[in-house]
């Protein structure tokens, strides 16, 4: 071994064992990076699938709304909102469950990664739309929570459904889970304001605020019932249509705007 080799492997240089250790470390870092990138891609693909599942559910409700409009000249749906749960929210929820943040745990444990909220005019429209959705052959009910029949302690009201719907991709069919919330305009108004107030900092006399919100929820629920009763009274007051009236009504629907 010449002096140059001695200088390299001697004091101040890198020994062969150290060189092999560095190579092993570099290999492990490379493999770890590949796994991280692979997990990121898999996670992004899953979020894309949830977004597509939302489109499937939205389309089903839009078709039901159009069908109802053509048949009865009234739209049961006022608005449809949707969202894919944020990465931060998913991570927080899995942490509360004591589960690791993995794609598998998201699929198994997170029911509301994909969410659709349907806003109706009347309470009976909520159940009409829910029944129509669940009658469809490709929709499977996983869980149902009726917070209208049994409101939450704070006064929150809404119908929650966890359903699965098939989504067809380039090379596979996946059954995707979606949370569907159906509520009236009034229920949504209350829930939006309650959510804003809930996350305000340093609320003085929080107990009194909670009590007032619960009272408002009761007033809104009574208003919903009164509005539905008024609509039913108006519908009863309509004259029984003649055969000619029915025919003219059907002809008028040929020109209805269904966009």
Secondary structure, 3 states (H helix, E strand, C coil): CCHHHHHHHCCCCCCHHHHHHHHHHHHHHHHHHHHHHHHHHHHHHHHHHHHHHHHHHHHHHHHHHHHHHHHHCCCCEEEEEEEECCHHHHHHHHHHHCCCCCHHHHHHHCCCCEEEEEEECCHHHHHHHHHHHHCCCCEEEEEEEECCCCCCCCCCCCEEEEEEEEEECCCCEEEEEEEEEEEEHHHHHHHHHHHHHHCCCCCCCHHHHHHHHHHHHHHHHHHHHHHHHHHHHHHHHCCCCCHHHHHHHHHHHHHCCCC
